[in-house]
Amino acid sequence: VFEETDKKTEQKKEADAEQARLDRCRRRAERKAICRCGQESRTGARSRSRRRRRRIISQNPFIIFYLEMYYKMPNKHVTEVARQAGKEWCALPQEERIKYIRLAEREKKRRRRSGRGRRRIRRRRRRRDLDSD
């Protein structure tokens, strides 16, 4: 009699544990907005393409190249695009890289003119530093 009840309670515990695991998986999938078939939901794919496309401004030629690729592939994950961009950047001939280098230089000049970019903050001299002078 005790063995039968032990088996039943053990089976019930296993069934409850399996149900809890499935619930966790379902909630995780809902949070990530990915359906079980492996296709992305429409909300994740649409959000980046519908957003107003920002002007690509960077002082780094590779970042400009990467952001161009990123905006062209709205359905791909950021890390996938970055990995692909790195491989393509290494294989890119120097003539094609010059385009991005010029864009970066133009942005540096624009920031210099407008006063944006890195600004140094002058630190106050400490009293100890003043005494040593």
Distance bins in CASP14 RR format, pairs under 12 A and 6 or more apart:
PFRMAT RR
TARGET T0000
AUTHOR 0000-0000-0000
RMODE 2
METHOD distances of the structure
MODEL  1
1 7 0 0 0 0 0 1 0 0 0 0 0
1 8 0 0 0 0 0 1 0 0 0 0 0
2 8 0 0 0 0 0 1 0 0 0 0 0
2 9 0 0 0 0 0 1 0 0 0 0 0
3 9 0 0 0 0 0 1 0 0 0 0 0
3 10 0 0 0 0 0 1 0 0 0 0 0
4 10 0 0 0 0 0 1 0 0 0 0 0
4 11 0 0 0 0 0 1 0 0 0 0 0
5 11 0 0 0 0 0 1 0 0 0 0 0
5 12 0 0 0 0 0 1 0 0 0 0 0
6 12 0 0 0 0 0 1 0 0 0 0 0
6 13 0 0 0 0 0 1 0 0 0 0 0
7 13 0 0 0 0 0 1 0 0 0 0 0
7 14 0 0 0 0 0 1 0 0 0 0 0
8 14 0 0 0 0 0 1 0 0 0 0 0
8 15 0 0 0 0 0 1 0 0 0 0 0
9 15 0 0 0 0 0 1 0 0 0 0 0
9 16 0 0 0 0 0 1 0 0 0 0 0
10 16 0 0 0 0 0 1 0 0 0 0 0
10 17 0 0 0 0 0 1 0 0 0 0 0
11 17 0 0 0 0 0 1 0 0 0 0 0
11 18 0 0 0 0 0 1 0 0 0 0 0
12 18 0 0 0 0 0 1 0 0 0 0 0
12 19 0 0 0 0 0 1 0 0 0 0 0
13 19 0 0 0 0 0 1 0 0 0 0 0
13 20 0 0 0 0 0 1 0 0 0 0 0
14 20 0 0 0 0 0 1 0 0 0 0 0
14 21 0 0 0 0 0 1 0 0 0 0 0
15 21 0 0 0 0 0 1 0 0 0 0 0
15 22 0 0 0 0 0 1 0 0 0 0 0
16 22 0 0 0 0 0 1 0 0 0 0 0
16 23 0 0 0 0 0 1 0 0 0 0 0
17 23 0 0 0 0 0 1 0 0 0 0 0
17 24 0 0 0 0 0 1 0 0 0 0 0
18 24 0 0 0 0 0 1 0 0 0 0 0
18 25 0 0 0 0 0 1 0 0 0 0 0
19 25 0 0 0 0 0 1 0 0 0 0 0
19 26 0 0 0 0 0 1 0 0 0 0 0
20 26 0 0 0 0 0 1 0 0 0 0 0
20 27 0 0 0 0 0 1 0 0 0 0 0
21 27 0 0 0 0 0 1 0 0 0 0 0
21 28 0 0 0 0 0 1 0 0 0 0 0
22 28 0 0 0 0 0 1 0 0 0 0 0
22 29 0 0 0 0 0 1 0 0 0 0 0
22 36 0 0 0 0 0 1 0 0 0 0 0
23 29 0 0 0 0 0 1 0 0 0 0 0
23 30 0 0 0 0 0 1 0 0 0 0 0
24 30 0 0 0 0 0 1 0 0 0 0 0
24 31 0 0 0 0 0 1 0 0 0 0 0
25 31 0 0 0 0 0 1 0 0 0 0 0
25 32 0 0 0 0 0 1 0 0 0 0 0
25 34 0 0 0 0 0 1 0 0 0 0 0
25 36 0 0 0 0 1 0 0 0 0 0 0
26 32 0 0 0 0 0 1 0 0 0 0 0
26 34 0 0 0 0 0 1 0 0 0 0 0
26 35 0 0 0 0 0 1 0 0 0 0 0
26 36 0 0 0 0 1 0 0 0 0 0 0
27 33 0 0 0 0 0 1 0 0 0 0 0
28 34 0 0 0 0 1 0 0 0 0 0 0
28 36 0 0 0 0 0 1 0 0 0 0 0
29 35 1 0 0 1 0 0 0 0 0 0 0
29 36 1 0 0 1 0 0 0 0 0 0 0
29 37 0 0 0 0 0 1 0 0 0 0 0
29 38 0 0 0 0 1 0 0 0 0 0 0
29 39 0 0 0 0 0 1 0 0 0 0 0
29 40 0 0 0 0 0 1 0 0 0 0 0
29 41 0 0 0 0 1 0 0 0 0 0 0
30 36 0 0 0 0 0 1 0 0 0 0 0
30 41 0 0 0 0 1 0 0 0 0 0 0
30 43 0 0 0 0 0 1 0 0 0 0 0
31 41 0 0 0 0 0 1 0 0 0 0 0
32 38 0 0 0 0 0 1 0 0 0 0 0
32 40 0 0 0 0 1 0 0 0 0 0 0
32 41 0 0 0 0 1 0 0 0 0 0 0
32 43 0 0 0 0 0 1 0 0 0 0 0
32 44 0 0 0 0 1 0 0 0 0 0 0
32 77 0 0 0 0 0 1 0 0 0 0 0
33 39 0 0 0 0 0 1 0 0 0 0 0
33 40 1 0 0 1 0 0 0 0 0 0 0
33 41 1 0 1 0 0 0 0 0 0 0 0
33 42 0 0 0 0 1 0 0 0 0 0 0
33 43 1 0 1 0 0 0 0 0 0 0 0
33 44 1 0 1 0 0 0 0 0 0 0 0
33 45 0 0 0 0 1 0 0 0 0 0 0
33 46 0 0 0 0 0 1 0 0 0 0 0
33 47 0 0 0 0 1 0 0 0 0 0 0
34 40 1 0 1 0 0 0 0 0 0 0 0
34 41 1 0 0 1 0 0 0 0 0 0 0
34 42 0 0 0 0 0 1 0 0 0 0 0
34 43 0 0 0 0 0 1 0 0 0 0 0
34 44 0 0 0 0 1 0 0 0 0 0 0
34 45 0 0 0 0 0 1 0 0 0 0 0
34 77 0 0 0 0 0 1 0 0 0 0 0
35 41 1 0 0 1 0 0 0 0 0 0 0
35 42 0 0 0 0 0 1 0 0 0 0 0
35 43 0 0 0 0 0 1 0 0 0 0 0
35 44 0 0 0 0 0 1 0 0 0 0 0
35 45 0 0 0 0 0 1 0 0 0 0 0
39 45 0 0 0 0 1 0 0 0 0 0 0
39 75 0 0 0 0 1 0 0 0 0 0 0
40 46 0 0 0 0 1 0 0 0 0 0 0
40 47 0 0 0 0 0 1 0 0 0 0 0
40 48 0 0 0 0 0 1 0 0 0 0 0
40 74 0 0 0 0 0 1 0 0 0 0 0
40 75 1 0 0 1 0 0 0 0 0 0 0
40 76 0 0 0 0 1 0 0 0 0 0 0
40 77 0 0 0 0 1 0 0 0 0 0 0
41 47 0 0 0 0 0 1 0 0 0 0 0
41 75 0 0 0 0 0 1 0 0 0 0 0
42 49 0 0 0 0 0 1 0 0 0 0 0
42 50 0 0 0 0 0 1 0 0 0 0 0
42 74 0 0 0 0 0 1 0 0 0 0 0
42 75 0 0 0 0 0 1 0 0 0 0 0
43 49 0 0 0 0 0 1 0 0 0 0 0
43 50 0 0 0 0 0 1 0 0 0 0 0
44 50 0 0 0 0 1 0 0 0 0 0 0
44 51 0 0 0 0 0 1 0 0 0 0 0
44 74 0 0 0 0 1 0 0 0 0 0 0
44 75 0 0 0 0 1 0 0 0 0 0 0
44 76 0 0 0 0 0 1 0 0 0 0 0
44 77 0 0 0 0 0 1 0 0 0 0 0
45 73 0 0 0 0 0 1 0 0 0 0 0
45 74 1 0 0 1 0 0 0 0 0 0 0
45 75 1 0 1 0 0 0 0 0 0 0 0
45 76 0 0 0 0 1 0 0 0 0 0 0
45 77 0 0 0 0 0 1 0 0 0 0 0
46 74 1 0 0 1 0 0 0 0 0 0 0
46 75 0 0 0 0 1 0 0 0 0 0 0
47 74 0 0 0 0 1 0 0 0 0 0 0
47 75 0 0 0 0 0 1 0 0 0 0 0
48 54 0 0 0 0 0 1 0 0 0 0 0
48 67 0 0 0 0 0 1 0 0 0 0 0
48 70 0 0 0 0 1 0 0 0 0 0 0
48 71 1 0 0 1 0 0 0 0 0 0 0
48 72 0 0 0 0 0 1 0 0 0 0 0
48 73 0 0 0 0 1 0 0 0 0 0 0
48 74 1 0 1 0 0 0 0 0 0 0 0
48 75 0 0 0 0 1 0 0 0 0 0 0
48 76 0 0 0 0 1 0 0 0 0 0 0
48 77 0 0 0 0 0 1 0 0 0 0 0
48 78 0 0 0 0 1 0 0 0 0 0 0
48 81 0 0 0 0 0 1 0 0 0 0 0
49 70 0 0 0 0 0 1 0 0 0 0 0
49 71 0 0 0 0 1 0 0 0 0 0 0
49 72 0 0 0 0 1 0 0 0 0 0 0
49 73 0 0 0 0 1 0 0 0 0 0 0
49 74 1 1 0 0 0 0 0 0 0 0 0
49 75 0 0 0 0 1 0 0 0 0 0 0
49 76 0 0 0 0 0 1 0 0 0 0 0
50 74 0 0 0 0 1 0 0 0 0 0 0
51 70 0 0 0 0 0 1 0 0 0 0 0
51 71 0 0 0 0 1 0 0 0 0 0 0
51 74 0 0 0 0 1 0 0 0 0 0 0
52 71 0 0 0 0 0 1 0 0 0 0 0
53 67 0 0 0 0 0 1 0 0 0 0 0
53 68 0 0 0 0 0 1 0 0 0 0 0
53 70 0 0 0 0 0 1 0 0 0 0 0
53 71 1 0 0 1 0 0 0 0 0 0 0
53 72 0 0 0 0 0 1 0 0 0 0 0
53 74 0 0 0 0 0 1 0 0 0 0 0
54 67 0 0 0 0 1 0 0 0 0 0 0
54 68 0 0 0 0 0 1 0 0 0 0 0
54 70 0 0 0 0 0 1 0 0 0 0 0
54 71 0 0 0 0 1 0 0 0 0 0 0
55 64 0 0 0 0 0 1 0 0 0 0 0
55 67 0 0 0 0 1 0 0 0 0 0 0
55 68 0 0 0 0 0 1 0 0 0 0 0
55 71 0 0 0 0 0 1 0 0 0 0 0
55 103 0 0 0 0 0 1 0 0 0 0 0
55 107 0 0 0 0 1 0 0 0 0 0 0
55 110 0 0 0 0 0 1 0 0 0 0 0
56 63 0 0 0 0 1 0 0 0 0 0 0
56 64 1 0 1 0 0 0 0 0 0 0 0
56 65 0 0 0 0 1 0 0 0 0 0 0
56 66 0 0 0 0 1 0 0 0 0 0 0
56 67 1 0 1 0 0 0 0 0 0 0 0
56 68 1 0 0 1 0 0 0 0 0 0 0
56 69 0 0 0 0 0 1 0 0 0 0 0
56 70 0 0 0 0 1 0 0 0 0 0 0
56 71 1 0 0 1 0 0 0 0 0 0 0
56 72 0 0 0 0 0 1 0 0 0 0 0
56 100 0 0 0 0 0 1 0 0 0 0 0
56 103 1 0 0 1 0 0 0 0 0 0 0
56 104 0 0 0 0 0 1 0 0 0 0 0
56 106 0 0 0 0 0 1 0 0 0 0 0
56 107 0 0 0 0 1 0 0 0 0 0 0
57 63 0 0 0 0 1 0 0 0 0 0 0
57 64 0 0 0 0 1 0 0 0 0 0 0
57 67 0 0 0 0 1 0 0 0 0 0 0
57 103 0 0 0 0 1 0 0 0 0 0 0
57 104 0 0 0 0 1 0 0 0 0 0 0
57 106 0 0 0 0 1 0 0 0 0 0 0
57 107 1 0 1 0 0 0 0 0 0 0 0
57 108 0 0 0 0 0 1 0 0 0 0 0
57 110 0 0 0 0 1 0 0 0 0 0 0
57 111 0 0 0 0 1 0 0 0 0 0 0
57 114 0 0 0 0 0 1 0 0 0 0 0
57 116 0 0 0 0 1 0 0 0 0 0 0
57 117 0 0 0 0 0 1 0 0 0 0 0
58 64 1 0 1 0 0 0 0 0 0 0 0
58 65 0 0 0 0 1 0 0 0 0 0 0
58 66 0 0 0 0 1 0 0 0 0 0 0
58 67 1 0 0 1 0 0 0 0 0 0 0
58 68 0 0 0 0 0 1 0 0 0 0 0
58 70 0 0 0 0 0 1 0 0 0 0 0
58 100 0 0 0 0 1 0 0 0 0 0 0
58 101 0 0 0 0 0 1 0 0 0 0 0
58 103 0 0 0 0 1 0 0 0 0 0 0
58 104 1 0 0 1 0 0 0 0 0 0 0
58 105 0 0 0 0 0 1 0 0 0 0 0
58 106 0 0 0 0 0 1 0 0 0 0 0
58 107 1 0 0 1 0 0 0 0 0 0 0
58 108 0 0 0 0 1 0 0 0 0 0 0
58 110 0 0 0 0 0 1 0 0 0 0 0
58 111 0 0 0 0 0 1 0 0 0 0 0
58 117 0 0 0 0 0 1 0 0 0 0 0
59 100 0 0 0 0 0 1 0 0 0 0 0
59 101 0 0 0 0 0 1 0 0 0 0 0
59 103 0 0 0 0 1 0 0 0 0 0 0
59 104 1 0 1 0 0 0 0 0 0 0 0
59 105 0 0 0 0 1 0 0 0 0 0 0
59 106 0 0 0 0 1 0 0 0 0 0 0
59 107 1 0 1 0 0 0 0 0 0 0 0
59 108 1 0 1 0 0 0 0 0 0 0 0
59 109 0 0 0 0 0 1 0 0 0 0 0
59 110 0 0 0 0 1 0 0 0 0 0 0
59 111 1 0 0 1 0 0 0 0 0 0 0
59 112 0 0 0 0 0 1 0 0 0 0 0
59 116 0 0 0 0 0 1 0 0 0 0 0
59 117 0 0 0 0 1 0 0 0 0 0 0
59 118 0 0 0 0 1 0 0 0 0 0 0
60 66 0 0 0 0 1 0 0 0 0 0 0
60 67 0 0 0 0 0 1 0 0 0 0 0
60 89 0 0 0 0 0 1 0 0 0 0 0
60 100 0 0 0 0 1 0 0 0 0 0 0
60 101 0 0 0 0 1 0 0 0 0 0 0
60 103 0 0 0 0 0 1 0 0 0 0 0
60 104 1 0 0 1 0 0 0 0 0 0 0
60 105 0 0 0 0 0 1 0 0 0 0 0
60 107 0 0 0 0 1 0 0 0 0 0 0
60 108 0 0 0 0 1 0 0 0 0 0 0
61 67 0 0 0 0 0 1 0 0 0 0 0
61 68 0 0 0 0 0 1 0 0 0 0 0
61 85 0 0 0 0 0 1 0 0 0 0 0
61 89 0 0 0 0 1 0 0 0 0 0 0
61 92 0 0 0 0 0 1 0 0 0 0 0
61 94 0 0 0 0 0 1 0 0 0 0 0
61 96 0 0 0 0 0 1 0 0 0 0 0
61 97 1 0 0 1 0 0 0 0 0 0 0
61 98 0 0 0 0 1 0 0 0 0 0 0
61 99 0 0 0 0 1 0 0 0 0 0 0
61 100 1 1 0 0 0 0 0 0 0 0 0
61 101 1 0 1 0 0 0 0 0 0 0 0
61 102 0 0 0 0 1 0 0 0 0 0 0
61 103 1 0 0 1 0 0 0 0 0 0 0
61 104 1 0 1 0 0 0 0 0 0 0 0
61 105 0 0 0 0 1 0 0 0 0 0 0
61 106 0 0 0 0 0 1 0 0 0 0 0
61 107 0 0 0 0 1 0 0 0 0 0 0
61 108 0 0 0 0 0 1 0 0 0 0 0
62 68 0 0 0 0 0 1 0 0 0 0 0
62 69 0 0 0 0 0 1 0 0 0 0 0
62 82 0 0 0 0 0 1 0 0 0 0 0
62 85 1 0 0 1 0 0 0 0 0 0 0
62 86 1 0 0 1 0 0 0 0 0 0 0
62 88 0 0 0 0 0 1 0 0 0 0 0
62 89 1 0 1 0 0 0 0 0 0 0 0
62 90 0 0 0 0 1 0 0 0 0 0 0
62 92 0 0 0 0 1 0 0 0 0 0 0
62 97 0 0 0 0 1 0 0 0 0 0 0
62 100 1 0 0 1 0 0 0 0 0 0 0
62 101 0 0 0 0 1 0 0 0 0 0 0
62 103 0 0 0 0 0 1 0 0 0 0 0
62 104 0 0 0 0 1 0 0 0 0 0 0
63 69 0 0 0 0 0 1 0 0 0 0 0
63 70 0 0 0 0 1 0 0 0 0 0 0
63 82 0 0 0 0 0 1 0 0 0 0 0
63 85 0 0 0 0 1 0 0 0 0 0 0
63 86 0 0 0 0 0 1 0 0 0 0 0
63 89 0 0 0 0 0 1 0 0 0 0 0
63 100 0 0 0 0 1 0 0 0 0 0 0
63 101 0 0 0 0 0 1 0 0 0 0 0
63 103 0 0 0 0 0 1 0 0 0 0 0
63 104 0 0 0 0 1 0 0 0 0 0 0
63 107 0 0 0 0 0 1 0 0 0 0 0
64 70 0 0 0 0 0 1 0 0 0 0 0
64 71 0 0 0 0 0 1 0 0 0 0 0
64 85 0 0 0 0 0 1 0 0 0 0 0
64 89 0 0 0 0 0 1 0 0 0 0 0
64 97 0 0 0 0 0 1 0 0 0 0 0
64 99 0 0 0 0 1 0 0 0 0 0 0
64 100 1 0 1 0 0 0 0 0 0 0 0
64 101 0 0 0 0 1 0 0 0 0 0 0
64 102 0 0 0 0 1 0 0 0 0 0 0
64 103 1 0 1 0 0 0 0 0 0 0 0
64 104 1 0 0 1 0 0 0 0 0 0 0
64 105 0 0 0 0 0 1 0 0 0 0 0
64 106 0 0 0 0 0 1 0 0 0 0 0
64 107 0 0 0 0 1 0 0 0 0 0 0
64 108 0 0 0 0 0 1 0 0 0 0 0
65 71 0 0 0 0 0 1 0 0 0 0 0
65 72 0 0 0 0 0 1 0 0 0 0 0
65 81 0 0 0 0 0 1 0 0 0 0 0
65 82 0 0 0 0 0 1 0 0 0 0 0
65 84 0 0 0 0 0 1 0 0 0 0 0
65 85 1 0 0 1 0 0 0 0 0 0 0
65 86 0 0 0 0 1 0 0 0 0 0 0
65 87 0 0 0 0 0 1 0 0 0 0 0
65 88 1 0 0 1 0 0 0 0 0 0 0
65 89 1 0 1 0 0 0 0 0 0 0 0
65 90 0 0 0 0 0 1 0 0 0 0 0
65 91 0 0 0 0 0 1 0 0 0 0 0
65 92 1 0 0 1 0 0 0 0 0 0 0
65 96 0 0 0 0 1 0 0 0 0 0 0
65 97 0 0 0 0 1 0 0 0 0 0 0
65 98 0 0 0 0 0 1 0 0 0 0 0
65 99 0 0 0 0 1 0 0 0 0 0 0
65 100 1 0 1 0 0 0 0 0 0 0 0
65 101 0 0 0 0 1 0 0 0 0 0 0
65 103 0 0 0 0 1 0 0 0 0 0 0
65 104 0 0 0 0 1 0 0 0 0 0 0
66 72 0 0 0 0 0 1 0 0 0 0 0
66 73 0 0 0 0 0 1 0 0 0 0 0
66 78 0 0 0 0 1 0 0 0 0 0 0
66 79 0 0 0 0 0 1 0 0 0 0 0
66 80 0 0 0 0 0 1 0 0 0 0 0
66 81 1 0 0 1 0 0 0 0 0 0 0
66 82 1 0 0 1 0 0 0 0 0 0 0
66 83 0 0 0 0 0 1 0 0 0 0 0
66 84 0 0 0 0 1 0 0 0 0 0 0
66 85 1 0 1 0 0 0 0 0 0 0 0
66 86 1 0 0 1 0 0 0 0 0 0 0
66 87 0 0 0 0 0 1 0 0 0 0 0
66 88 0 0 0 0 1 0 0 0 0 0 0
66 89 1 0 0 1 0 0 0 0 0 0 0
66 92 0 0 0 0 0 1 0 0 0 0 0
66 100 0 0 0 0 1 0 0 0 0 0 0
67 73 0 0 0 0 0 1 0 0 0 0 0
67 78 0 0 0 0 0 1 0 0 0 0 0
67 81 0 0 0 0 1 0 0 0 0 0 0
67 82 0 0 0 0 0 1 0 0 0 0 0
67 85 0 0 0 0 1 0 0 0 0 0 0
67 100 0 0 0 0 0 1 0 0 0 0 0
67 103 0 0 0 0 0 1 0 0 0 0 0
67 104 0 0 0 0 0 1 0 0 0 0 0
67 107 0 0 0 0 0 1 0 0 0 0 0
68 81 0 0 0 0 0 1 0 0 0 0 0
68 85 0 0 0 0 1 0 0 0 0 0 0
68 88 0 0 0 0 0 1 0 0 0 0 0
68 89 0 0 0 0 0 1 0 0 0 0 0
68 92 0 0 0 0 0 1 0 0 0 0 0
68 96 0 0 0 0 0 1 0 0 0 0 0
68 99 0 0 0 0 0 1 0 0 0 0 0
68 100 0 0 0 0 1 0 0 0 0 0 0
68 103 0 0 0 0 1 0 0 0 0 0 0
69 76 0 0 0 0 1 0 0 0 0 0 0
69 78 0 0 0 0 0 1 0 0 0 0 0
69 80 0 0 0 0 0 1 0 0 0 0 0
69 81 1 0 1 0 0 0 0 0 0 0 0
69 82 0 0 0 0 1 0 0 0 0 0 0
69 83 0 0 0 0 0 1 0 0 0 0 0
69 84 1 0 0 1 0 0 0 0 0 0 0
69 85 1 0 1 0 0 0 0 0 0 0 0
69 86 0 0 0 0 1 0 0 0 0 0 0
69 87 0 0 0 0 0 1 0 0 0 0 0
69 88 1 0 0 1 0 0 0 0 0 0 0
69 89 0 0 0 0 1 0 0 0 0 0 0
69 92 0 0 0 0 0 1 0 0 0 0 0
69 100 0 0 0 0 0 1 0 0 0 0 0
70 76 0 0 0 0 1 0 0 0 0 0 0
70 77 0 0 0 0 0 1 0 0 0 0 0
70 78 1 0 0 1 0 0 0 0 0 0 0
70 79 0 0 0 0 0 1 0 0 0 0 0
70 80 0 0 0 0 0 1 0 0 0 0 0
70 81 1 0 1 0 0 0 0 0 0 0 0
70 82 0 0 0 0 1 0 0 0 0 0 0
70 83 0 0 0 0 0 1 0 0 0 0 0
70 84 0 0 0 0 1 0 0 0 0 0 0
70 85 1 0 0 1 0 0 0 0 0 0 0
70 86 0 0 0 0 0 1 0 0 0 0 0
71 78 0 0 0 0 0 1 0 0 0 0 0
71 81 0 0 0 0 1 0 0 0 0 0 0
71 85 0 0 0 0 0 1 0 0 0 0 0
72 81 0 0 0 0 1 0 0 0 0 0 0
72 84 0 0 0 0 0 1 0 0 0 0 0
72 85 0 0 0 0 0 1 0 0 0 0 0
72 88 0 0 0 0 0 1 0 0 0 0 0
73 80 0 0 0 0 1 0 0 0 0 0 0
73 81 1 0 1 0 0 0 0 0 0 0 0
73 82 0 0 0 0 0 1 0 0 0 0 0
73 83 0 0 0 0 0 1 0 0 0 0 0
73 84 0 0 0 0 1 0 0 0 0 0 0
73 85 0 0 0 0 1 0 0 0 0 0 0
73 88 0 0 0 0 0 1 0 0 0 0 0
74 81 0 0 0 0 1 0 0 0 0 0 0
75 81 0 0 0 0 0 1 0 0 0 0 0
76 82 0 0 0 0 1 0 0 0 0 0 0
76 83 0 0 0 0 1 0 0 0 0 0 0
76 84 0 0 0 0 1 0 0 0 0 0 0
76 85 0 0 0 0 0 1 0 0 0 0 0
77 83 0 0 0 0 1 0 0 0 0 0 0
77 84 0 0 0 0 0 1 0 0 0 0 0
78 84 0 0 0 0 0 1 0 0 0 0 0
78 85 0 0 0 0 0 1 0 0 0 0 0
79 85 0 0 0 0 0 1 0 0 0 0 0
79 86 0 0 0 0 0 1 0 0 0 0 0
80 86 0 0 0 0 0 1 0 0 0 0 0
80 87 0 0 0 0 0 1 0 0 0 0 0
81 87 0 0 0 0 0 1 0 0 0 0 0
81 88 0 0 0 0 0 1 0 0 0 0 0
81 89 0 0 0 0 0 1 0 0 0 0 0
82 88 0 0 0 0 0 1 0 0 0 0 0
82 89 0 0 0 0 0 1 0 0 0 0 0
83 89 0 0 0 0 0 1 0 0 0 0 0
83 90 0 0 0 0 0 1 0 0 0 0 0
84 90 0 0 0 0 0 1 0 0 0 0 0
84 91 0 0 0 0 0 1 0 0 0 0 0
85 91 0 0 0 0 0 1 0 0 0 0 0
85 92 0 0 0 0 1 0 0 0 0 0 0
85 100 0 0 0 0 0 1 0 0 0 0 0
86 92 0 0 0 0 1 0 0 0 0 0 0
88 96 0 0 0 0 1 0 0 0 0 0 0
88 97 0 0 0 0 0 1 0 0 0 0 0
88 100 0 0 0 0 0 1 0 0 0 0 0
89 96 0 0 0 0 1 0 0 0 0 0 0
89 97 1 0 0 1 0 0 0 0 0 0 0
89 100 0 0 0 0 1 0 0 0 0 0 0
89 101 0 0 0 0 0 1 0 0 0 0 0
90 97 0 0 0 0 0 1 0 0 0 0 0
91 97 0 0 0 0 0 1 0 0 0 0 0
92 98 0 0 0 0 0 1 0 0 0 0 0
92 99 0 0 0 0 1 0 0 0 0 0 0
92 100 0 0 0 0 1 0 0 0 0 0 0
92 101 0 0 0 0 0 1 0 0 0 0 0
93 99 0 0 0 0 0 1 0 0 0 0 0
94 100 0 0 0 0 0 1 0 0 0 0 0
94 101 0 0 0 0 1 0 0 0 0 0 0
95 101 0 0 0 0 0 1 0 0 0 0 0
95 102 0 0 0 0 0 1 0 0 0 0 0
96 102 0 0 0 0 0 1 0 0 0 0 0
97 103 0 0 0 0 0 1 0 0 0 0 0
97 104 0 0 0 0 0 1 0 0 0 0 0
98 104 0 0 0 0 0 1 0 0 0 0 0
98 105 0 0 0 0 0 1 0 0 0 0 0
99 105 0 0 0 0 0 1 0 0 0 0 0
99 106 0 0 0 0 0 1 0 0 0 0 0
100 106 0 0 0 0 0 1 0 0 0 0 0
100 107 0 0 0 0 0 1 0 0 0 0 0
101 107 0 0 0 0 0 1 0 0 0 0 0
101 108 0 0 0 0 0 1 0 0 0 0 0
102 108 0 0 0 0 0 1 0 0 0 0 0
102 109 0 0 0 0 0 1 0 0 0 0 0
103 109 0 0 0 0 0 1 0 0 0 0 0
103 110 0 0 0 0 0 1 0 0 0 0 0
104 110 0 0 0 0 0 1 0 0 0 0 0
104 111 0 0 0 0 0 1 0 0 0 0 0
105 111 0 0 0 0 0 1 0 0 0 0 0
105 112 0 0 0 0 0 1 0 0 0 0 0
106 112 0 0 0 0 0 1 0 0 0 0 0
106 113 0 0 0 0 0 1 0 0 0 0 0
107 113 0 0 0 0 0 1 0 0 0 0 0
107 114 0 0 0 0 0 1 0 0 0 0 0
107 116 0 0 0 0 0 1 0 0 0 0 0
107 117 0 0 0 0 1 0 0 0 0 0 0
108 114 0 0 0 0 0 1 0 0 0 0 0
108 115 0 0 0 0 0 1 0 0 0 0 0
108 116 0 0 0 0 0 1 0 0 0 0 0
108 117 0 0 0 0 1 0 0 0 0 0 0
108 118 0 0 0 0 0 1 0 0 0 0 0
109 115 0 0 0 0 0 1 0 0 0 0 0
109 116 0 0 0 0 0 1 0 0 0 0 0
109 117 0 0 0 0 0 1 0 0 0 0 0
110 116 0 0 0 0 1 0 0 0 0 0 0
110 117 0 0 0 0 0 1 0 0 0 0 0
111 117 1 0 1 0 0 0 0 0 0 0 0
111 118 0 0 0 0 1 0 0 0 0 0 0
111 119 0 0 0 0 0 1 0 0 0 0 0
112 118 0 0 0 0 0 1 0 0 0 0 0
112 119 0 0 0 0 0 1 0 0 0 0 0
123 129 0 0 0 0 1 0 0 0 0 0 0
124 130 0 0 0 0 1 0 0 0 0 0 0
125 131 0 0 0 0 0 1 0 0 0 0 0
125 132 0 0 0 0 0 1 0 0 0 0 0
125 133 0 0 0 0 1 0 0 0 0 0 0
126 132 0 0 0 0 1 0 0 0 0 0 0
126 133 0 0 0 0 0 1 0 0 0 0 0
127 133 0 0 0 0 0 1 0 0 0 0 0
END
